[in-house]
Amino acid sequence: MVKSLNNLHPEESGVVYEIKGGPELINRLDALGIRTGKKITKISSMLLRGPVTIRIDRAKVAIGFGMAAKIFIEVDKQT
């Protein structure tokens, strides 16, 4: 199942499936380590369009709500 990063629940994880944005957004996210094929876990998000905190590799990164809406994740299957 594919969801936007905003729609993931806290501690839900998956692999970056697609980034729907222009070259500037893709380059910015790439600099943060967020690229297609990388495994990420959503840690938390704020209510009403606040920042979204994720764990990628061993780093924690906070990105804006608008950026998170353009990152689509193939969610790990729950056992």
Secondary structure, 3 states (H helix, E strand, C coil): CEEEHHHCCCCCEEEEEEECCCHHHHHHHHHCCCCCCCEEEEEEECCCCCCEEEEECCEEEEECHHHHHCEEEEECCCC
